[in-house]
Amino acid sequence: MGRVDSASVVNVADLREAAKKRLPRVVFDYIDGGADAEWTMRENSRVFDDVMFRPRSAVATASVDLRTTVLGATLELPFLLAPVGSSRLFYPRGEEVAARVAGDAGTIYTLSTLSGCPVRDVKAATRGPVWYQLYLIGGRDVAIGGIERAKHCGCSALVVTVDTPVAGMRERDVRNGTRELVSGAPFTMFPYLFQFLARPRWLAAYLRDGGLMSFPNIVLKDGPMPYADVAAALEQSMVSWDDFKWIREAWQGPIVVKGVHTADDARRAIDHGAAAIIVSNHGGRQLDGVAPTLRVLPEVIAAADGQAEVLLDGGIRRGSDVVKALCVGARAVLIGRAYAYGLGAAGGAGVARAIDILRSGIVRTMKLLGCASVRDLDRSIVHVPAEWLNR
Ligand SMILES: Cc1cc2nc3c(=O)[nH]c(=O)nc-3n(C[C@H](O)[C@H](O)[C@H](O)COP(=O)(O)O)c2cc1C
């Protein structure tokens, strides 16, 4: 396991380096990469520079309250863990490990449909709430099976991701032979296998955990979907607004729509029953060239008009990024790569380090701002470019 103590890992960029050292290239790049030229992915982080703080000085804030509520649940932190598919590739039982650490920290873990651990095991591994993220892979009946299992084991919200009609073009994955490696065909895999041999500690842990897996939350007629079929399956799993009718009927609980960029889609999501919206471009992994999420947050908040809770993800690497998103108006944010790097670097200890880095960054930023509670963060504390508000 890599070292992730506070002296050697000071920020999320350090966690990223530690993950790079432990993971084979194909796995690290799967986490780290984005679509096409990766412009949107980079912009998601860079755009936080466009928002500047306006602190209230000489305000004594001895303690800072980070608690917030999301869909009625009280969280100890204003950030949740986003769905990150195939986390079990990063670390043995990866989804269970990340969920346990999220629960211990007092926040929500979101489990992807495309996970390596079954939803009931993930729910049992944590004392915190679990949301279930839905892809319609395998069609309606298969999706309903997943919804039923998530409901049965007590997941508290269903996150429907709407930005994945096809998988984005992740050029790094093509170069690293992702498709060939999941084919299971020895001759096809052979040229790409050496990257595993360069990471023997990861390889040993991966093999001990069962090696190349299927997707236990996608139960087809003849059993869990094998890894080899994922690209083709995604392309046949488009979700459209019409699907929300049967999804609502099957789930009968709060629905979160993930992947909204515009006022129009925010209103559409609400019309189709969304209790919350996640302003998200999938971490720049889907449509490259779409605006960074913080930039479109004001537009979506205005359109939601208080009828749905508005969350944001994309590019969050520092506590100050979380504070800026809350000041602009997000109720809470989700983190993806920040914790995925931690999981890849050192399992639960790495996820805990990611959460600590963000938590302490939020506390410090809020003390410097003279703000004692996340509920008091608003636009008076930041300078937001005027054109963001005029759309
Ligand atoms: C490795 C990886 C896998 C992901 N898998 C999924 C997924 O299965 N479903 C989904 O809705 N989003 C998925 N996402 C997107 C995240 O939920 C989230 O939107 C994104 O990571 C946020 O950006 P950030 O990584 O810059 O924090 C994935 C992201 C990464 C990095």
The ligand as an ORCA input file, in Angstrom:
! r2SCAN-3c Opt
* xyz 0 1
  C     -13.096      6.588    -13.456
  C     -14.450      7.237    -13.519
  C     -15.573      6.459    -13.708
  C     -16.834      7.053    -13.743
  N     -17.945      6.260    -13.858
  C     -19.173      6.825    -13.823
  C     -20.338      6.008    -13.872
  O     -20.259      4.783    -13.907
  N     -21.540      6.639    -13.849
  C     -21.670      8.001    -13.781
  O     -22.781      8.528    -13.762
  N     -20.563      8.796    -13.725
  C     -19.341      8.242    -13.730
  N     -18.230      9.040    -13.646
  C     -18.390     10.494    -13.530
  C     -18.420     10.918    -12.053
  O     -19.594     10.456    -11.437
  C     -18.379     12.457    -11.902
  O     -19.393     13.039    -12.686
  C     -17.019     13.043    -12.292
  O     -15.974     12.196    -11.910
  C     -16.836     14.405    -11.629
  O     -15.658     15.019    -12.036
  P     -14.277     14.916    -11.204
  O     -13.737     13.556    -11.450
  O     -13.437     15.982    -11.841
  O     -14.595     15.162     -9.753
  C     -16.966      8.462    -13.611
  C     -15.817      9.236    -13.405
  C     -14.568      8.643    -13.351
  C     -13.368      9.508    -13.099
*
